[in-house]
Amino acid sequence: MARGRVGRAVELIHARLGEALSLDELVAAAGLDRFQLCRAFRAEHGIPPYTYVLRMRVARAYAWLAAGRPVSEVASALGFCDQSQLHSHFRRAFGITPGAFARVARRGHAPLAVIER
């Protein structure tokens, strides 16, 4: 039963990936209380909802940077406070800065593959 409810929270995350999204909004979408949602989310995805949101934002940033969008535009559109926040999370995930990745991608060499939902 919680599996379908977690799915509703995931759908909301993907629909509003670039927007501020509170745990209360995810709870309302799932129809569970905070603790039930966090436990069910972790059981299904292996990570808490906030970490999932960050990973999806970084994955989308990868795709957009590979497509040639500017780093500043990507950071803003995905709800990062500034470019340095995107820089930090992107580097942690991929071992390369967004700017360096964008330069490599412009030359036609995307060094990694990311599956985007």
Secondary structure, DSSP 8 states (H G I E B T S, - for coil): -HHHHHHHHHHHHHHTTTS---HHHHHHHHTS-HHHHHHHHHHHHSS-HHHHHHHHHHHHHHHHHHTT--HHHHHHHTT-SSHHHHHHHHHHHHSS-HHHHHHHHHTT---S-----
